[in-house]
Amino acid sequence: PVVIALGGHRLTFALERKAATSLADQIVDALARAIRAGAVPSGAKLPSIRALAARLGVSAFTVTESYDRLAALALVEARPGSGVYVTGLSARAPPPPP
């Protein structure tokens, strides 16, 4: 497992490389659960794409895809030149379909 600091909180990632679920899906699931549970507060800045990719040992493309999916779920927003942040709507966002 890898521990990542997010908005003053710690989030543990345990990616399963041999799982049927893609790495991007696993990252989205872990971050979405943490955001919805309030473990990552509204306004928290997520790690840069390169930093998270290096920390998790995945490609930058995988993290970009994950962040794009989280944005589509209205859980995060990208601010050009600044980074990716947890939105204020995260607590009200509906869970993804099964």
Solvent accessible surface area in square Angstrom, and as a share of the most:
residue,aa,sasa,rsa
1,P,137,0.86
2,V,40,0.23
3,V,55,0.31
4,I,11,0.06
5,A,71,0.55
6,L,2,0.01
7,G,38,0.37
8,G,83,0.80
9,H,80,0.36
10,R,185,0.67
11,L,25,0.12
12,T,78,0.46
13,F,3,0.01
14,A,66,0.51
15,L,35,0.17
16,E,106,0.48
17,R,135,0.49
18,K,203,0.86
19,A,48,0.37
20,A,118,0.92
21,T,60,0.35
22,S,53,0.34
23,L,46,0.23
24,A,6,0.04
25,D,50,0.26
26,Q,26,0.11
27,I,0,0.00
28,V,13,0.08
29,D,60,0.31
30,A,15,0.12
31,L,2,0.01
32,A,3,0.02
33,R,155,0.56
34,A,7,0.06
35,I,3,0.02
36,R,60,0.22
37,A,86,0.66
38,G,50,0.48
39,A,43,0.33
40,V,3,0.02
41,P,48,0.30
42,S,68,0.44
43,G,44,0.42
44,A,8,0.06
45,K,105,0.45
46,L,3,0.02
47,P,29,0.18
48,S,67,0.43
49,I,59,0.30
50,R,199,0.73
51,A,53,0.41
52,L,2,0.01
53,A,7,0.05
54,A,83,0.65
55,R,134,0.49
56,L,8,0.04
57,G,51,0.49
58,V,19,0.11
59,S,62,0.40
60,A,45,0.35
61,F,147,0.61
62,T,21,0.12
63,V,0,0.00
64,T,49,0.28
65,E,50,0.22
66,S,0,0.00
67,Y,9,0.04
68,D,87,0.45
69,R,79,0.29
70,L,0,0.00
71,A,44,0.34
72,A,91,0.70
73,L,49,0.25
74,A,45,0.35
75,L,0,0.00
76,V,5,0.03
77,E,75,0.34
78,A,71,0.55
79,R,101,0.37
80,P,136,0.85
81,G,96,0.93
82,S,52,0.33
83,G,26,0.25
84,V,19,0.11
85,Y,29,0.11
86,V,2,0.01
87,T,19,0.11
88,G,58,0.56
89,L,91,0.45
90,S,7,0.04
91,A,87,0.67
92,R,177,0.65
93,A,14,0.11
94,P,98,0.62
95,P,101,0.64
96,P,58,0.36
97,P,115,0.72
98,P,181,1.14
